[in-house]
Amino acid sequence: MEDEIKSGYPRNILNEIKWKNLDFDECIVEYIHRGMPEDKKVISGVDIKDIGRSFITLYSDTMIPYHRILRIKYKGNILYLKKRA
């Protein structure tokens, strides 16, 4: 399957989606955002401007460190789920 994602870490997963020219609009990222209901926020791949070394940057210039990412979904499939301590 050409759109199978093999990476296990948020940065690698997002890069793999990008490098394979998959539809980034189908990517959903849930992350810790203090002050929001349940301290969580959900964004779409269209909101992501850059996949950096330590964080993703949104078009709003918000920087999200990878350790705050809780879940990544692609076309409804969970590709990443942060383990709870």
Buried (B, 14 or more C-beta within 10 A) or exposed (E): EEBEBEBEEBBBBBEBBBEEEBEBEBBBBBBBBEEEEEEBBBBEBEBBBEBEEEBBBBEEEBEBEBEBBBBBBBEEEEBBEBEEE
